[in-house]
Amino acid sequence: MRLAGRAAAAVGAVVAMVGTFLPWLASGAVDRSSYELLDIVERLGFSPDGLVGLALTIWPLAPLGLVMCVVAQWPWRGWQDRWAGWGAVAVATVVALYVGATAAAVLSAPEVGLFRVRWGAWVTLVGALTMLAGAGIDAAGVRRDLRRGRPTGRDRSAPA
C-alpha cells in the first residue's frame, strides 16, 4: 500500500512538472508557460504583495520542489523507517499544495479579451492532485505499519 502511494506521488510530481512547461496562458497567437506567465505579471505590474507575491517570487523553484518530491518517494534502504515515511508524505503534501494552489488560482482567474487560460494549468493541477492522493495513501500505510508494530529499517539492522 505504501509503495503504491509513493508511486502515485512520484508520478503526480512528474505530471505536474511537465504541466509547468506546457502552455498556461495564450495572448494573441502566443502560448506562454507558467514561467513566462510570471514575467508578464511582473511587467504589467500585477505582482501583489503578501502571500501571493511570495508564491509568485518562488515559482521558479517549483521544479526543484517537484524533483525533491520524486527523490523523497524513492525506496531508499530503510525506507520503511517512520521518519522517512512521514518525510516523504510531508514533502509531497507541501509541494502539491503549493503547485496545485498556483494552478488553481490561474484557472479561476477571470478571462479577459487579451488572455486565455490554456491546458497546461490543468495538467499541473491533475499532477498536484495525484501527488496529494499518493501522499494520503502513503500516510495511511505509515500509520498502519506503526499500529501493527512492524519493524522499521533501523530495527532490522540492529544486532541481535
matplotlib code that plots the C-alpha trace (Angstrom):
import matplotlib.pyplot as plt

x = [0.0, 2.8, 4.6, 1.5, 1.1, 4.7, 4.5, 1.3, 3.0, 6.1, 4.0, 2.0, 5.1, 6.4, 3.0, 2.9, 6.5, 5.6, 2.5, 4.5, 6.3, 3.1, 1.0, -0.7, -1.8, -2.4, -2.1, -3.0, -1.3, 1.4, 1.2, 3.1, 4.3, 3.9, 7.4, 6.6, 3.4, 5.4, 7.3, 4.0, 2.6, 5.8, 5.9, 2.3, 2.6, 0.1, 2.5, 0.8, 2.4, 2.0, 1.5, 0.6, 3.6, 5.8, 4.2, 5.0, 8.5, 9.4, 7.6, 10.9, 11.8, 8.7, 10.7, 13.2, 10.4, 8.9, 12.2, 12.6, 9.2, 10.3, 13.5, 11.7, 9.4, 12.3, 12.5, 16.0, 17.5, 15.5, 12.7, 10.1, 11.5, 8.7, 10.6, 11.4, 7.8, 6.5, 9.1, 8.0, 4.4, 5.3, 7.3, 4.6, 1.9, 3.6, 4.8, 1.4, -0.5, 1.8, 1.9, -1.8, -2.9, -1.0, -2.5, -6.0, -5.5, -4.7, -7.6, -10.0, -8.8, -11.5, -11.0, -10.2, -10.1, -6.3, -5.6, -7.0, -6.2, -4.7, -4.4, -1.0, -2.5, -5.0, -2.2, -0.3, -3.4, -4.1, -0.5, -0.8, -4.0, -2.4, 0.5, -1.9, -3.7, -0.4, 0.7, -2.6, -2.3, 1.3, 0.3, -2.4, 0.3, 2.7, 0.1, -1.0, 2.6, 3.2, 0.0, 0.9, 4.3, 6.2, 9.9, 11.5, 14.6, 16.7, 15.2, 16.1, 19.7, 20.3, 22.5, 20.5]
y = [0.0, 2.4, 1.7, 2.4, 5.7, 6.7, 5.7, 7.8, 10.8, 10.4, 10.1, 13.1, 15.1, 14.2, 15.1, 18.4, 19.2, 18.6, 20.7, 23.7, 23.8, 23.4, 26.5, 28.1, 31.3, 32.4, 36.0, 36.5, 33.7, 33.2, 30.4, 31.0, 28.6, 29.2, 30.7, 33.1, 34.0, 35.3, 37.6, 39.0, 39.5, 41.4, 43.5, 44.5, 45.5, 42.9, 41.4, 41.6, 41.8, 39.3, 35.6, 35.7, 37.8, 35.3, 32.4, 34.2, 35.0, 31.4, 29.8, 29.2, 26.9, 24.7, 22.2, 21.8, 21.0, 18.5, 16.8, 16.7, 15.0, 12.3, 11.7, 11.5, 8.8, 6.6, 3.4, 4.0, 1.4, 1.5, 3.3, 1.9, 3.9, 6.0, 9.3, 8.6, 7.8, 10.9, 13.0, 11.7, 12.4, 16.0, 16.8, 15.6, 17.4, 20.7, 20.8, 19.5, 22.2, 24.9, 23.8, 22.9, 26.1, 28.2, 26.3, 26.6, 30.3, 30.7, 28.5, 30.5, 33.9, 35.7, 35.5, 38.8, 39.6, 39.6, 36.4, 32.9, 30.2, 27.1, 23.4, 23.4, 24.6, 21.7, 19.2, 20.7, 20.7, 17.0, 16.2, 18.0, 16.2, 12.9, 13.8, 14.6, 11.3, 9.4, 11.2, 10.3, 6.6, 6.6, 8.3, 5.7, 3.0, 4.6, 4.8, 1.2, 0.0, 1.8, 0.4, -3.1, -2.7, -3.6, -3.2, -0.1, -0.3, 0.7, -2.1, -4.7, -3.6, -3.7, -6.6, -9.4]
z = [0.0, 0.9, -2.3, -4.3, -2.5, -3.1, -6.8, -7.2, -5.6, -7.8, -11.0, -9.9, -9.4, -12.9, -14.5, -12.6, -13.7, -17.3, -16.8, -15.7, -19.0, -21.1, -22.2, -19.3, -21.0, -24.5, -25.5, -29.1, -31.1, -28.5, -25.9, -22.6, -19.9, -16.2, -16.1, -19.0, -17.2, -14.2, -16.5, -17.8, -14.3, -13.3, -16.5, -16.3, -12.6, -11.3, -8.8, -5.5, -2.1, 0.7, 0.3, -3.3, -4.1, -2.3, -4.2, -7.5, -6.4, -5.6, -8.5, -10.5, -7.6, -8.3, -10.4, -7.6, -5.2, -7.6, -8.0, -4.2, -4.1, -6.5, -4.7, -1.3, -2.7, -3.8, -1.7, -0.2, 2.1, 5.3, 3.5, 5.9, 8.7, 10.1, 9.8, 6.2, 5.6, 7.2, 5.5, 2.1, 3.0, 4.1, 1.1, -1.3, 0.6, 0.8, -2.8, -4.1, -2.2, -3.5, -7.1, -7.1, -5.5, -8.0, -10.9, -9.4, -9.0, -12.7, -13.7, -11.5, -12.9, -14.9, -18.7, -20.3, -24.0, -24.3, -22.4, -22.4, -19.9, -21.6, -20.7, -19.0, -15.8, -15.9, -16.3, -13.4, -11.2, -12.1, -11.2, -7.9, -7.0, -7.8, -5.5, -2.7, -3.2, -3.2, 0.0, 1.6, 0.7, 1.9, 5.2, 5.8, 5.2, 7.6, 10.3, 9.7, 9.9, 13.2, 14.7, 13.7, 15.2, 12.1, 12.4, 10.9, 8.8, 11.8, 13.9, 11.3, 11.1, 14.8, 16.1, 17.7]

ax = plt.figure().add_subplot(projection="3d")
ax.plot(x, y, z, "-o")
ax.set_aspect("equal")
plt.show()
